[in-house]
């Protein structure tokens, strides 16, 4: 078979030769030699790592025989020259280890490249579970820091009306609904015709003047406030924010900078935080209980949400973040039936709605 020989008296680039593996004879136009029966070294050779190099030494000096054709090299591996079997067996073991190492290396590289995509895919598939896990590890003090920083960042875009009659009533009703809470609640009224309200992590509730004007009784406003408060108590707002901000929230948690790192992004997203149907049902039920504890007629909660759901034309902004469903209405109606005989003192705010 064709090979290339390197050794004493030959050109540095080697000499093309013919090798007979069965006899060991190596010949070229101006000379010949023989592969010794005592093994020297064997290694992989060639740019494609498919060839072989056999090396040995004699009295004349050091020799190397390269078989670069992949088929010929495979044939030599299958039937090593006499005396070289142990050397080829050792080469086979080394090759397997190298291949295993290369496979591990390529697998590690592929995993490194794919890891961000896998993380994103996992986040979207398990977004609710991941957001809940992250939220459960955020201390309440850090949650309040996030809420305060976010509200401060968005204040420039809000027309606060915290000195008027509406704001006073919102604070009074909110205070009754949050008695005994571990959160330090802050209630704000914004001069905005949109029928909307939103809860921010850490105890901040913002109500639009348009929503107050759309209520028919103070009990309906109390129902909205009870619902929003429970989004905070149950950490729905924090979970929804973490879910929307995605991996940046995980990084902020890891670095301990959940307030500072997310405040700007949270401020942009806060008014449009969306909640799942399950979260809405939880806030309905817990809000209903809060109204009962505060001695406020809970009929105002389903009454106002039913009014919103039945409105013609463009849906109120509140429904885009707090999706309504028949199941929710049925659940609230069932709970009202259970307390039908209970009497509630009307809230002392008349006439209604209040002045801004």
PAGU-716902 format. One record per residue (C-alpha): residue in three letters; x, z, y. Coordinates in nm, 4 decimals. Layout:
REM PAGU-716902
+------+----------+----------+----------+
! rest !       px !       pz !       py !
+------+----------+----------+----------+
!  ALA !        X !        Z !        Y !
...
+------+----------+----------+----------+
REM end
This chain:
REM PAGU-716902
+------+----------+----------+----------+
! rest !       px !       pz !       py !
+------+----------+----------+----------+
!  UNK !   0.0000 !   0.0000 !   0.0000 !
!  UNK !   0.1044 !  -0.0598 !   0.3604 !
!  UNK !   0.2673 !   0.2308 !   0.5431 !
!  UNK !   0.5147 !   0.3106 !   0.8214 !
!  UNK !   0.8416 !   0.4870 !   0.7543 !
!  UNK !   1.0474 !   0.6976 !   0.9957 !
!  UNK !   1.3969 !   0.8136 !   0.9067 !
!  UNK !   1.7749 !   0.7744 !   0.9303 !
!  UNK !   1.8857 !   0.4295 !   1.0506 !
!  UNK !   1.5307 !   0.3161 !   1.1358 !
!  UNK !   1.3896 !   0.2340 !   1.4781 !
!  UNK !   1.2304 !   0.5158 !   1.6728 !
!  UNK !   0.8939 !   0.3404 !   1.6398 !
!  UNK !   0.9315 !   0.3380 !   1.2610 !
!  UNK !   0.9501 !   0.0608 !   1.0047 !
!  UNK !   0.6586 !  -0.1155 !   0.8383 !
!  UNK !   0.6970 !  -0.0751 !   0.4627 !
!  UNK !   0.5296 !  -0.0995 !   0.1261 !
!  UNK !   0.4721 !   0.2183 !  -0.0753 !
!  UNK !   0.3810 !   0.2491 !  -0.4407 !
!  UNK !   0.2248 !   0.5974 !  -0.4776 !
!  UNK !   0.2441 !   0.5921 !  -0.8593 !
!  UNK !   0.6237 !   0.5388 !  -0.8662 !
!  UNK !   0.7058 !   0.6720 !  -0.5191 !
!  UNK !   0.9072 !   0.3569 !  -0.4338 !
!  UNK !   0.9177 !   0.2675 !  -0.0641 !
!  UNK !   1.0570 !  -0.0758 !   0.0297 !
!  UNK !   1.1136 !  -0.2703 !   0.3520 !
!  UNK !   1.2978 !  -0.5956 !   0.4246 !
!  UNK !   1.6403 !  -0.4357 !   0.4624 !
!  UNK !   1.6249 !  -0.1395 !   0.2309 !
!  UNK !   1.4421 !   0.0974 !   0.0033 !
!  UNK !   1.4046 !   0.4680 !  -0.0768 !
!  UNK !   1.1850 !   0.6853 !  -0.2918 !
!  UNK !   0.9400 !   0.9641 !  -0.2249 !
!  UNK !   1.0854 !   1.2762 !  -0.3868 !
!  UNK !   0.9005 !   1.4528 !  -0.6682 !
!  UNK !   0.9453 !   1.7801 !  -0.4825 !
!  UNK !   0.6785 !   1.8102 !  -0.2149 !
!  UNK !   0.7614 !   1.8325 !   0.1509 !
!  UNK !   0.4964 !   1.8602 !   0.4227 !
!  UNK !   0.1604 !   1.6853 !   0.4519 !
!  UNK !  -0.0493 !   1.6584 !   0.7649 !
!  UNK !  -0.3317 !   1.4562 !   0.9185 !
!  UNK !  -0.2135 !   1.1608 !   1.1274 !
!  UNK !  -0.3491 !   0.8733 !   1.3372 !
!  UNK !  -0.5569 !   0.8570 !   1.6558 !
!  UNK !  -0.8777 !   0.8824 !   1.4551 !
!  UNK !  -0.7363 !   1.1643 !   1.2390 !
!  UNK !  -0.8151 !   0.9624 !   0.9265 !
!  UNK !  -0.4525 !   0.8965 !   0.8206 !
!  UNK !  -0.1830 !   1.0965 !   0.6457 !
!  UNK !   0.1820 !   1.1765 !   0.7062 !
!  UNK !   0.4140 !   1.2915 !   0.4253 !
!  UNK !   0.7466 !   1.4351 !   0.5356 !
!  UNK !   1.0599 !   1.5464 !   0.3447 !
!  UNK !   1.4339 !   1.5773 !   0.3832 !
!  UNK !   1.7346 !   1.4668 !   0.1778 !
!  UNK !   2.1070 !   1.4421 !   0.2250 !
!  UNK !   2.0654 !   1.1509 !   0.4663 !
!  UNK !   1.8257 !   1.3398 !   0.6947 !
!  UNK !   1.4570 !   1.3824 !   0.7636 !
!  UNK !   1.1915 !   1.1272 !   0.6606 !
!  UNK !   0.8243 !   1.0709 !   0.7390 !
!  UNK !   0.5832 !   0.8279 !   0.5735 !
!  UNK !   0.2578 !   0.7490 !   0.7528 !
!  UNK !  -0.0451 !   0.5965 !   0.5796 !
!  UNK !  -0.2831 !   0.5184 !   0.8649 !
!  UNK !  -0.5456 !   0.3075 !   0.6903 !
!  UNK !  -0.8420 !   0.5377 !   0.6237 !
!  UNK !  -0.9227 !   0.3868 !   0.2822 !
!  UNK !  -0.5587 !   0.4086 !   0.1646 !
!  UNK !  -0.5288 !   0.7638 !   0.2922 !
!  UNK !  -0.8472 !   0.8600 !   0.1080 !
!  UNK !  -0.7037 !   0.7106 !  -0.2102 !
!  UNK !  -0.3843 !   0.9160 !  -0.1735 !
!  UNK !  -0.5863 !   1.2352 !  -0.1183 !
!  UNK !  -0.7817 !   1.1635 !  -0.4362 !
!  UNK !  -0.4675 !   1.1028 !  -0.6428 !
!  UNK !  -0.1653 !   1.2736 !  -0.4779 !
!  UNK !   0.1872 !   1.1615 !  -0.5719 !
!  UNK !   0.3585 !   1.3478 !  -0.8574 !
!  UNK !   0.4812 !   1.6876 !  -0.7436 !
!  UNK !   0.2704 !   1.6824 !  -0.4256 !
!  UNK !  -0.0610 !   1.8164 !  -0.5661 !
!  UNK !  -0.0180 !   2.1687 !  -0.4282 !
!  UNK !   0.0693 !   2.0381 !  -0.0822 !
!  UNK !  -0.2422 !   1.8185 !  -0.0768 !
!  UNK !  -0.4593 !   2.1067 !  -0.1985 !
!  UNK !  -0.3310 !   2.3184 !   0.0912 !
!  UNK !  -0.4018 !   2.0305 !   0.3315 !
!  UNK !  -0.7603 !   2.0066 !   0.2022 !
!  UNK !  -0.8174 !   2.3759 !   0.2695 !
!  UNK !  -0.6694 !   2.3506 !   0.6162 !
!  UNK !  -0.8835 !   2.0443 !   0.6910 !
!  UNK !  -1.2003 !   2.2250 !   0.5899 !
!  UNK !  -1.1161 !   2.5152 !   0.8178 !
!  UNK !  -1.0397 !   2.2814 !   1.1059 !
!  UNK !  -1.3614 !   2.0930 !   1.0530 !
!  UNK !  -1.5497 !   2.4187 !   1.0446 !
!  UNK !  -1.3763 !   2.5274 !   1.3649 !
!  UNK !  -1.4528 !   2.1948 !   1.5314 !
!  UNK !  -1.8148 !   2.2193 !   1.4196 !
!  UNK !  -1.8387 !   2.5688 !   1.5652 !
!  UNK !  -1.6689 !   2.4488 !   1.8824 !
!  UNK !  -1.9041 !   2.1552 !   1.9240 !
!  UNK !  -2.2013 !   2.3760 !   1.8432 !
!  UNK !  -2.0875 !   2.6277 !   2.1044 !
!  UNK !  -2.0449 !   2.3502 !   2.3603 !
!  UNK !  -2.3868 !   2.2071 !   2.2793 !
!  UNK !  -2.5409 !   2.5533 !   2.3081 !
!  UNK !  -2.3641 !   2.6107 !   2.6393 !
!  UNK !  -2.5037 !   2.2834 !   2.7745 !
!  UNK !  -2.8488 !   2.3394 !   2.6295 !
!  UNK !  -2.8756 !   2.7093 !   2.7179 !
!  UNK !  -3.0227 !   2.6587 !   3.0684 !
!  UNK !  -3.2825 !   2.4190 !   2.9300 !
!  UNK !  -3.3629 !   2.6542 !   2.6441 !
!  UNK !  -3.3975 !   2.9441 !   2.8877 !
!  UNK !  -3.6347 !   2.7442 !   3.1071 !
!  UNK !  -3.8394 !   2.6343 !   2.8085 !
!  UNK !  -3.8575 !   2.9917 !   2.6820 !
!  UNK !  -3.9574 !   3.1165 !   3.0271 !
!  UNK !  -4.2488 !   2.8729 !   3.0499 !
!  UNK !  -4.3663 !   2.9368 !   2.6937 !
!  UNK !  -4.3384 !   3.3147 !   2.7191 !
!  UNK !  -4.3807 !   3.3458 !   3.0971 !
!  UNK !  -4.6490 !   3.6144 !   3.0846 !
!  UNK !  -4.4616 !   3.8263 !   2.8312 !
!  UNK !  -4.1311 !   3.7906 !   3.0163 !
!  UNK !  -4.2920 !   3.8730 !   3.3513 !
!  UNK !  -4.4529 !   4.1821 !   3.1999 !
!  UNK !  -4.1219 !   4.2907 !   3.0478 !
!  UNK !  -3.9394 !   4.2481 !   3.3789 !
!  UNK !  -4.2118 !   4.4249 !   3.5782 !
!  UNK !  -4.2085 !   4.7215 !   3.3389 !
!  UNK !  -3.8407 !   4.7764 !   3.4229 !
!  UNK !  -3.8803 !   4.7689 !   3.8012 !
!  UNK !  -3.8907 !   5.1197 !   3.9514 !
!  UNK !  -4.1868 !   5.1816 !   4.1813 !
!  UNK !  -3.9528 !   5.2503 !   4.4735 !
!  UNK !  -3.7949 !   4.9071 !   4.4277 !
!  UNK !  -4.1395 !   4.7481 !   4.3987 !
!  UNK !  -4.2371 !   4.9073 !   4.7308 !
!  UNK !  -3.9134 !   4.7819 !   4.8864 !
!  UNK !  -4.0000 !   4.4310 !   4.7713 !
!  UNK !  -4.3516 !   4.4562 !   4.9131 !
!  UNK !  -4.2341 !   4.5930 !   5.2484 !
!  UNK !  -3.9592 !   4.3311 !   5.2837 !
!  UNK !  -4.1985 !   4.0500 !   5.1883 !
!  UNK !  -4.4649 !   4.1653 !   5.4327 !
!  UNK !  -4.2065 !   4.1951 !   5.7099 !
!  UNK !  -4.0871 !   3.8410 !   5.6360 !
!  UNK !  -4.4399 !   3.7004 !   5.6608 !
!  UNK !  -4.5582 !   3.9001 !   5.9635 !
!  UNK !  -4.4560 !   3.6306 !   6.2079 !
!  UNK !  -4.7143 !   3.3973 !   6.0497 !
!  UNK !  -4.9988 !   3.6528 !   6.0522 !
!  UNK !  -5.2300 !   3.7452 !   6.3401 !
!  UNK !  -5.2667 !   4.1147 !   6.2623 !
!  UNK !  -5.5788 !   4.2904 !   6.3872 !
!  UNK !  -5.5010 !   4.6457 !   6.2777 !
!  UNK !  -5.6420 !   4.8193 !   6.5879 !
!  UNK !  -6.0047 !   4.7039 !   6.5671 !
!  UNK !  -6.3187 !   4.8426 !   6.4059 !
!  UNK !  -6.2849 !   4.6223 !   6.0968 !
!  UNK !  -5.9331 !   4.7480 !   6.0321 !
!  UNK !  -6.0445 !   5.1112 !   6.0682 !
!  UNK !  -6.3234 !   5.0625 !   5.8133 !
!  UNK !  -6.0905 !   4.8808 !   5.5713 !
!  UNK !  -5.8436 !   5.1698 !   5.5900 !
!  UNK !  -6.1153 !   5.4322 !   5.5392 !
!  UNK !  -6.2688 !   5.2588 !   5.2367 !
!  UNK !  -5.9230 !   5.1833 !   5.0999 !
!  UNK !  -5.8267 !   5.5482 !   5.1373 !
!  UNK !  -6.1279 !   5.6593 !   4.9300 !
!  UNK !  -6.0430 !   5.4074 !   4.6574 !
!  UNK !  -5.6771 !   5.5083 !   4.6300 !
!  UNK !  -5.7027 !   5.8870 !   4.6340 !
!  UNK !  -5.4507 !   6.0290 !   4.3892 !
!  UNK !  -5.2540 !   5.7058 !   4.3509 !
!  UNK !  -4.8761 !   5.7221 !   4.3220 !
!  UNK !  -4.8533 !   5.4283 !   4.5634 !
!  UNK !  -4.8398 !   5.4659 !   4.9407 !
!  UNK !  -5.1111 !   5.2174 !   5.0419 !
!  UNK !  -5.1105 !   5.0156 !   5.3633 !
!  UNK !  -5.4199 !   4.8141 !   5.4521 !
!  UNK !  -5.4071 !   4.5321 !   5.7065 !
!  UNK !  -5.6622 !   4.2961 !   5.8616 !
!  UNK !  -5.5595 !   3.9449 !   5.9620 !
!  UNK !  -5.7444 !   3.7286 !   6.2136 !
!  UNK !  -5.8099 !   3.4327 !   5.9836 !
!  UNK !  -6.1403 !   3.2566 !   5.9110 !
!  UNK !  -6.0447 !   3.1840 !   5.5486 !
!  UNK !  -6.2389 !   3.3937 !   5.2975 !
!  UNK !  -5.9391 !   3.5568 !   5.1392 !
!  UNK !  -5.7641 !   3.8819 !   5.0568 !
!  UNK !  -5.4451 !   3.9480 !   4.8671 !
!  UNK !  -5.2533 !   4.2390 !   4.7186 !
!  UNK !  -4.8773 !   4.2709 !   4.7533 !
!  UNK !  -4.6485 !   4.4667 !   4.5215 !
!  UNK !  -4.5950 !   4.8279 !   4.6156 !
!  UNK !  -4.9291 !   4.9060 !   4.7814 !
!  UNK !  -5.0006 !   4.6508 !   5.0571 !
!  UNK !  -5.3494 !   4.4958 !   5.0804 !
!  UNK !  -5.4242 !   4.2232 !   5.3362 !
!  UNK !  -5.7819 !   4.1222 !   5.4187 !
!  UNK !  -5.8815 !   3.8179 !   5.6252 !
!  UNK !  -6.1406 !   3.8622 !   5.8968 !
!  UNK !  -6.3264 !   3.5662 !   5.7440 !
!  UNK !  -6.3819 !   3.7616 !   5.4237 !
!  UNK !  -6.5160 !   4.0649 !   5.6083 !
!  UNK !  -6.7576 !   3.8397 !   5.7989 !
!  UNK !  -6.8740 !   3.6849 !   5.4695 !
!  UNK !  -6.9754 !   4.0203 !   5.3174 !
!  UNK !  -7.3353 !   4.1337 !   5.3558 !
!  UNK !  -7.2771 !   4.5080 !   5.3104 !
!  UNK !  -6.9814 !   4.7485 !   5.3319 !
!  UNK !  -7.0247 !   4.8010 !   4.9562 !
!  UNK !  -6.9357 !   4.4341 !   4.9014 !
!  UNK !  -6.6176 !   4.4824 !   5.1032 !
!  UNK !  -6.5467 !   4.7958 !   4.8993 !
!  UNK !  -6.5834 !   4.5883 !   4.5824 !
!  UNK !  -6.3205 !   4.3424 !   4.7071 !
!  UNK !  -6.0846 !   4.6223 !   4.8074 !
!  UNK !  -6.1288 !   4.8006 !   4.4734 !
!  UNK !  -6.0455 !   4.4784 !   4.2925 !
!  UNK !  -5.7335 !   4.4121 !   4.5039 !
!  UNK !  -5.6122 !   4.7709 !   4.4720 !
!  UNK !  -5.6245 !   4.7438 !   4.0940 !
!  UNK !  -5.4074 !   4.4313 !   4.1030 !
!  UNK !  -5.1444 !   4.6652 !   4.2494 !
!  UNK !  -5.2150 !   4.9634 !   4.0234 !
!  UNK !  -5.1919 !   4.7394 !   3.7145 !
!  UNK !  -4.8873 !   4.5619 !   3.8607 !
!  UNK !  -5.0601 !   4.2243 !   3.8404 !
!  UNK !  -4.9182 !   4.1266 !   4.1788 !
!  UNK !  -4.5636 !   4.2102 !   4.0735 !
!  UNK !  -4.6012 !   4.0281 !   3.7413 !
!  UNK !  -4.7508 !   3.7201 !   3.9075 !
!  UNK !  -4.4718 !   3.7117 !   4.1636 !
!  UNK !  -4.2043 !   3.7406 !   3.8943 !
!  UNK !  -4.3757 !   3.4647 !   3.6957 !
!  UNK !  -4.3838 !   3.2315 !   3.9975 !
!  UNK !  -4.0290 !   3.2985 !   4.1128 !
!  UNK !  -3.9039 !   3.2488 !   3.7581 !
!  UNK !  -3.5396 !   3.2960 !   3.6644 !
!  UNK !  -3.4437 !   3.4069 !   4.0154 !
!  UNK !  -3.6447 !   3.7236 !   3.9511 !
!  UNK !  -3.4471 !   3.7899 !   3.6345 !
!  UNK !  -3.1239 !   3.7483 !   3.8274 !
!  UNK !  -3.2478 !   3.9774 !   4.1047 !
!  UNK !  -3.3389 !   4.2424 !   3.8480 !
!  UNK !  -2.9991 !   4.2117 !   3.6810 !
!  UNK !  -2.8203 !   4.2535 !   4.0152 !
!  UNK !  -3.0466 !   4.5345 !   4.1328 !
!  UNK !  -3.1528 !   4.3365 !   4.4414 !
!  UNK !  -3.5194 !   4.2734 !   4.3643 !
!  UNK !  -3.6179 !   4.3557 !   4.7214 !
!  UNK !  -3.3609 !   4.1632 !   4.9224 !
!  UNK !  -3.3132 !   3.8614 !   4.6998 !
!  UNK !  -3.6827 !   3.7836 !   4.6535 !
!  UNK !  -3.8297 !   3.8911 !   4.9859 !
!  UNK !  -3.8133 !   3.5520 !   5.1561 !
!  UNK !  -3.9412 !   3.3604 !   4.8554 !
!  UNK !  -4.2092 !   3.6201 !   4.7894 !
!  UNK !  -4.3344 !   3.5983 !   5.1475 !
!  UNK !  -4.3968 !   3.2256 !   5.1022 !
!  UNK !  -4.5825 !   3.2730 !   4.7735 !
!  UNK !  -4.7714 !   3.5965 !   4.8307 !
!  UNK !  -5.0931 !   3.4558 !   4.9766 !
!  UNK !  -5.1299 !   3.2094 !   4.6911 !
!  UNK !  -5.0455 !   3.4310 !   4.3941 !
!  UNK !  -5.2735 !   3.3320 !   4.1085 !
!  UNK !  -5.4021 !   3.5654 !   3.8393 !
!  UNK !  -5.5068 !   3.4934 !   3.4828 !
!  UNK !  -5.8612 !   3.5423 !   3.3574 !
!  UNK !  -5.7422 !   3.8492 !   3.1656 !
!  UNK !  -5.5878 !   3.9989 !   3.4793 !
!  UNK !  -5.9100 !   3.9359 !   3.6709 !
!  UNK !  -6.1177 !   4.1062 !   3.4045 !
!  UNK !  -5.8798 !   4.4034 !   3.4039 !
!  UNK !  -5.8980 !   4.4331 !   3.7836 !
!  UNK !  -6.2793 !   4.4072 !   3.7694 !
!  UNK !  -6.3093 !   4.6857 !   3.5129 !
!  UNK !  -6.0547 !   4.9173 !   3.6716 !
!  UNK !  -6.1970 !   4.8439 !   4.0187 !
!  UNK !  -6.5475 !   4.9271 !   3.8945 !
!  UNK !  -6.4157 !   5.2619 !   3.7695 !
!  UNK !  -6.2455 !   5.3254 !   4.1049 !
!  UNK !  -6.5737 !   5.2626 !   4.2894 !
!  UNK !  -6.7500 !   5.5125 !   4.0628 !
!  UNK !  -6.4804 !   5.7750 !   4.1214 !
!  UNK !  -6.5085 !   5.7230 !   4.4970 !
!  UNK !  -6.8898 !   5.7541 !   4.4849 !
!  UNK !  -6.9408 !   5.3965 !   4.6107 !
!  UNK !  -7.2159 !   5.1747 !   4.4697 !
!  UNK !  -7.0309 !   4.9309 !   4.2368 !
!  UNK !  -7.3068 !   4.6695 !   4.2660 !
!  UNK !  -7.1251 !   4.5356 !   4.5717 !
!  UNK !  -6.8421 !   4.3966 !   4.3584 !
!  UNK !  -7.0377 !   4.1483 !   4.1438 !
!  UNK !  -7.2729 !   4.0745 !   4.4322 !
!  UNK !  -6.9960 !   3.9447 !   4.6561 !
!  UNK !  -6.8092 !   3.7529 !   4.3867 !
!  UNK !  -7.1345 !   3.5891 !   4.2737 !
!  UNK !  -7.2031 !   3.4900 !   4.6334 !
!  UNK !  -6.8638 !   3.3235 !   4.6562 !
!  UNK !  -6.9039 !   3.1438 !   4.3240 !
!  UNK !  -7.2423 !   2.9990 !   4.4275 !
!  UNK !  -7.1341 !   2.8728 !   4.7682 !
!  UNK !  -7.1652 !   2.4980 !   4.8095 !
!  UNK !  -6.8941 !   2.2751 !   4.9524 !
!  UNK !  -6.5288 !   2.3644 !   4.9409 !
!  UNK !  -6.4599 !   2.6795 !   4.7421 !
!  UNK !  -6.3362 !   2.9851 !   4.9327 !
!  UNK !  -5.9620 !   3.0352 !   4.9159 !
!  UNK !  -6.0210 !   3.3601 !   4.7296 !
!  UNK !  -6.1505 !   3.1685 !   4.4287 !
!  UNK !  -5.8320 !   2.9614 !   4.4011 !
!  UNK !  -5.6265 !   3.2769 !   4.3393 !
!  UNK !  -5.9014 !   3.4868 !   4.1759 !
!  UNK !  -6.0778 !   3.2462 !   3.9366 !
!  UNK !  -6.4381 !   3.3392 !   3.8585 !
!  UNK !  -6.5985 !   3.3078 !   3.5162 !
!  UNK !  -6.9332 !   3.3675 !   3.3535 !
!  UNK !  -6.7751 !   3.6203 !   3.1202 !
!  UNK !  -6.6588 !   3.8306 !   3.4141 !
!  UNK !  -7.0050 !   3.8284 !   3.5719 !
!  UNK !  -7.1665 !   3.9195 !   3.2397 !
!  UNK !  -6.9237 !   4.2091 !   3.1888 !
!  UNK !  -6.9942 !   4.3488 !   3.5355 !
!  UNK !  -7.3689 !   4.3079 !   3.4875 !
!  UNK !  -7.3451 !   4.5017 !   3.1615 !
!  UNK !  -7.1587 !   4.7840 !   3.3325 !
!  UNK !  -7.4147 !   4.7963 !   3.6131 !
!  UNK !  -7.6892 !   4.8382 !   3.3553 !
!  UNK !  -7.5059 !   5.1398 !   3.2157 !
!  UNK !  -7.5105 !   5.3161 !   3.5567 !
!  UNK !  -7.8534 !   5.1947 !   3.6661 !
!  UNK !  -7.9912 !   5.5488 !   3.7000 !
!  UNK !  -7.7007 !   5.6769 !   3.9110 !
!  UNK !  -7.7596 !   5.7203 !   4.2848 !
!  UNK !  -7.4964 !   5.6387 !   4.5454 !
!  UNK !  -7.4811 !   5.7389 !   4.9093 !
!  UNK !  -7.4695 !   5.4220 !   5.1244 !
!  UNK !  -7.1460 !   5.3742 !   5.3135 !
!  UNK !  -7.1943 !   5.4851 !   5.6752 !
!  UNK !  -7.1058 !   5.1557 !   5.8419 !
!  UNK !  -7.4017 !   4.9952 !   6.0110 !
!  UNK !  -7.4767 !   4.7456 !   6.1504 !
!  UNK !  -7.2829 !   4.5066 !   5.9273 !
!  UNK !  -7.0474 !   4.3217 !   5.9486 !
!  UNK !  -6.8411 !   4.5285 !   6.1922 !
!  UNK !  -6.6821 !   4.4034 !   6.5093 !
!  UNK !  -6.3321 !   4.2594 !   6.4699 !
+------+----------+----------+----------+
REM end
